[in-house]
Amino acid sequence: MPTAIKAIISEQLEALRTGDGSKAFTYAAPGIRQQFGTPDNFLFMVRTAYGALIAARYSEFLEGAVIEGRVIQPLRLIGADNTVRVALYTMERQPDGGWKIAGCVLAPSTVQAA
């Protein structure tokens, strides 16, 4: 996967962790921005449904893939309680050639943190 994809995800995560909804919102694909309308709505949704992204004590990128034409970048998350989850980011190439985050699904992992 292009380094640019990992950079976009990392930068959005940093913005989310510092509570900068406006910056985090800039990394979302147009469809996501349209769906949530404002950075505050977006940040509220992430805090409510994707708290594991913000609370992870450790994260690492796994091998990305193209599945049914979609670019998927997995990110392993380890929580404070050692629960392991995988965030599956769907990335979308923009007309300018850059990448934006078009979605994310949190899935449990079969791996247990040491």
N, C-alpha and C positions, 0 to 999 in steps of 0.2 A: 504494500500500500504506500502511496506517496507520503512523504514526511509531512507535507502540507495538511493532510487529513488529521494526523496526530496532533499537529500544532493547533489546528482549529478546535479540536475537542479539548486539549489541555488548556487553551486560553479561555474557552467558555467555562470550563470547570473552575478555573481560578476566579473568574468574574462571579460565578455563582457562590463560591465559598466566601468571597468578600462582600456579598450582598449587592453587587453592581448589576442590577437587572438590565439597565440600559445597554451596558457593554455585552452582557450575555446574550441579549436579544439580537444583537448584530450578527451573531454566528448562526442564527436559525435561518432555514430556507424560507423563501417568500410564503409558501403555503402555511408554515408554522406561524410566521409573523401575522399573517392574515387571520388565522384561526384564533389567536390570543389577543390581537389588537394593540396591546400596550405592554411595555416592559414589566410593569407591575403585575399584570395578569399572568404573564409568562413566569415571573419569579415565584408568584404564589403557587402556580401549578407545579413547578419543579420542587418547591419546598414540601408540598403536600404529597405528591405522587412519587417523587424521585429523591427523597431525603437521603437514601443510601449513597447517592452520588456526592452529596455535600459532606456527609458524615464519615466517609471512608477514611480510615487511617493510613491506607496504602492502596495504590492502584498501579496496574501495569497493562500495557497494550499487549494483546494477543495477536496471532496471525490473522490478518484481514482476508476477506474473500469477496468474490462476486457471485451472488446467488440470484438466479433468474433475472440477470441484468442489473441487479441492485448492488451497490458497493456497501459492504457491511464491515464495520470496524469494531471488533469486540474489545472491551476494557474490563479486566478483572478488578473487582473491588473487594477489599477486606475491611470489614467493619470493626469497631472497637471491641465487639464481643466475639471477634474472629469468624463471624459469618462471612461466607464467600458468595459473592454474586457476580454475574457477568452482565455488563451493560452492552447491548448490541445496538450500535449506532448505525443508522441508515444515512449515507452521505449522498448529496446531490450536486452534480457538477453544474456550475452556473454559466450563463452565456459568456462571461468574461474569462472563463477558464478556471476560476477559483472554486472552492468547495464550501458548502453550507451543510448544516445538520438538518436532515429532513425528518428525523424521528429517533426514538430510543426506546428500547424494551429492556426491562430488568428481568433477568432470569436467575433462578437459583443455580448454584454450581454443585457438582458432585465432589469437588475438592474441599478439604477442610484445612483451614490455616493452622500452621504449627504454633 
